[in-house]
Amino acid sequence: MAGAVRYAVELSSIYWMGRIGVSAIAVVSSLSYFLSLLRMLAGFTSAGTSAVIGRLLGEGRRGDAIQIGQRVTAWAPALGVVVAGIALPCVGLVLRAAGVAVDVRHSAALYLAVLLLGIPFAYGLLAINATLVGLGHARSSFVVNVISLVVAFAMTPVLVLGLRMGLPGAAIAQVSGDACAFVYGVYRLRTLVGRAAWLPLRRRLSRLRSLMPVLKVGTPLTLDAVFHGTIGFALIAYLARYGNDYVAAQGTEERLTQILNLPSEGLAPATATLVGFYVGRGDRAAARRTIGIALALMAAFALGGALLLMIAPRPIIAFLCDDPGYVGAGVRFLGIAAIALIFLGTRDLMDSSFGGLGNTIPPLIVGIAITVARFPLAVLLSRRFGFGGMGVAWAINGTLIAQAIVLTIWLFLRFDRYAARVAEEDARASLEEAAS
């Protein structure tokens, strides 16, 4: 849900940037890949949180689950501060690498700098959502994200057009939304946990070793995501040679598909939590059934989204910006994305299901292997086969389809073995704890 809201906020920014021109949309689109890459590092503290909390609840260890959630939500913003501190000196290099036009580079630098300063709030927001979902308070997670969306959506036109702040105004609106949502999320989590169980900040930042189960699940997923994001940034930099229209269209297509993939954004952490819970109880059949139900629900929503992209791509793109070149490229990008939409949700659910089983090595292996092929495939399609800028779109979506299929086959062929291994490890850990 947090990811879907972020893309919704960025899509609203694209709409208001469209009032300025296609070059502004291209800046938002190209830099979003670099920012997404940095946000993926938050997975160290959030990707495995809901699965680990779900398993602890399944084992009847609610107190430990609550403490894990509190520590994760304290460490995540701290990690964000470190990442922002490293990235800020590299703003100029990033702009050049992304192919940002010289005439908008100053405003683009301010836009990027503001969003980098807001990374601690973005990291904290992801951790809050993972913790709330893991503890079974999905409604609270939804409210947190709605606050982020409403604040950013309301502030963007005021700052961008009303105060004529342009790109930096859009960044300030997004950071403000994340900050307000994070503050409310911490308050809501404290209310749900109760004053007696709430740890002081020093204790929440202590015992980093207790987060090892979260790191065990989250690290492979994060490495996969970071590698995926790095290739994505390289692809958008390569796409820049075909013009702003293609860069803007690619960024718009990604946000639209992520919004249409919103059910999977919610189903994925819920699936990880329930799979972890049932495996913790030793109920493999219920865990497998949970994955099947999640896939069916996702497919139903994805088919509706795919039909929308196929039937009405031109009005959707033209609503954001009516520039002819942008509309033409956008229509073609959405046509390709419609084919791959259902596989996008499938990949997300498979990643989460492996996380619920406590084994995220397969998604890491498959993700890296397939993503490695993405860039050379894009170059081959665009140059050798004459697809031009559309070769990038076919490479991204084609490899996404392959990744989803391989992960699904791998999960269901090895499901019982992974579930049995998790049960044995939990039983062994319980015996060791009782003996000590």
C-alpha positions, 0 to 999 in steps of 0.5 A, a space after each residue: 500500500 505504501 508503494 502504491 500511495 507513493 506512485 499515486 503521489 508521483 502520478 499527481 506530480 506528473 499531472 501538475 508537471 504536465 501543466 509546465 511541459 514534457 521536460 518537467 515530466 521527464 525530470 520526475 520520471 528519470 529521477 524517480 528511478 534513482 529515488 526508487 533505488 535508494 528507497 529499496 534500501 529500506 528493505 533491510 529493515 522493512 521487507 521481512 518485518 511483516 513475515 517475521 512478526 506473523 511467524 512470531 504471532 503464529 508461535 504465540 510470541 506476541 510480546 516479541 512481535 511487538 518489540 521487533 516492530 518497535 525496533 524496526 520502526 526506530 532503526 528505519 529512519 536512522 538508516 534513511 539518514 545514513 543513505 541521504 547523507 551519502 547520496 546528497 553529495 552525488 546530486 550533480 553526478 546523478 543528474 548528468 547520468 540520468 541525461 537531465 537537460 541543462 535548461 532544467 538542471 538547477 530546478 531538478 537539483 533542488 527537486 532531488 535534494 529535497 526528496 533526499 532529505 525526506 528519505 528518513 521519513 519514507 523509510 520510517 513510513 515503510 517500516 510502520 506499514 510493515 509493522 502494522 500489517 504484521 500485527 494485523 492492523 491493516 486498516 491503520 496502515 491504510 489510514 497512514 497511507 491515505 494521510 500521506 496521499 491527501 497531504 501531498 495531493 493537496 499541497 502539490 498544486 498550491 506549491 507548483 502552480 500557486 506559489 510557482 515553485 515548480 519541481 522543488 514544490 512537488 518535492 516539498 509536497 511529497 516529503 510533507 506527506 511522508 512526514 505527516 503520515 510517519 508521525 501519525 503512524 508512530 502515534 497509532 502504533 504506540 496507541 495499539 501497543 499500549 503505554 506499558 509495552 512501549 519501549 523508550 527510544 534508547 531500548 528501541 535502538 538497542 539489541 540490533 541482534 534481535 533484528 537478525 530474523 528481519 535482516 535474514 528475510 529482508 537482505 536477499 529481497 533488498 539486494 535483488 531490488 537494488 540490483 533491479 533498480 540499478 538496471 532500471 536507472 541505467 535503462 532510463 538513462 539509455 532511453 533518454 537518447 530517444 528524447 524526453 517523450 519516451 522518458 516521460 512516457 516510461 515514467 508515466 506507464 510505471 506509475 499507472 501500472 503500479 497504481 493498477 497493481 494496488 491490490 497486490 501492494 496490499 495482498 503481498 505483505 498480508 500474504 507474507 504475514 499469513 504464510 509466516 503465521 500458518 507455517 509457524 503453526 505447522 499448517 502447510 495446507 492453510 499456507 498454500 491455500 493463502 497463496 492461491 487465494 491471493 493469486 486469484 484475487 490479484 488476477 481478477 483486479 489485474 485483468 480489469 486494469 489491463 482492460 482499462 489500459 487496452 481500451 482507453 490509453 489515449 484519454 488517460 495519457 492526454 489527461 496528464 499532458 496533451 503534448 502529441 509526442 508524449 501522447 503517442 509514446 505513452 499509448 504504445 507504452 501502455 499497450 505493452 504494459 497491459 500485457 504484463 500487468 498480471 505478471 507484475 502482481 504475480 511476481 510481488 506475491 511470489 516474493 512475499 510468499 518466499 519471505 513468509 517461508 523465511 527463504 528469500 534466496 530463490 527470488 534473489 537468484 531469479 531476480 538477478 539472473 533475469 535482470 542481468 539480461 534486461 539491459 542487453 536485451 533492450 539494446 538488442 531490441 532497440 538497435 538490432 531489431 529497430 524497435 527504437 525507444 520501444 525496445 526498452 519497454 519490451 525488454 522490461 515487460 518481457 523479462 518481468 513476465 519470465 521472472 513471474 513464471 519462473 518464481 511461481 514454478 519454483 515456489 510450488 515445486 519446493 513449497 513443502 520442503 521449505 515449509 518443513 525446513 522452517 518448522 524444523 528450525 523453529 522447533 530447534 530454536 524453541 528447544 534451545 531456548 527452553 534448555 537455556 
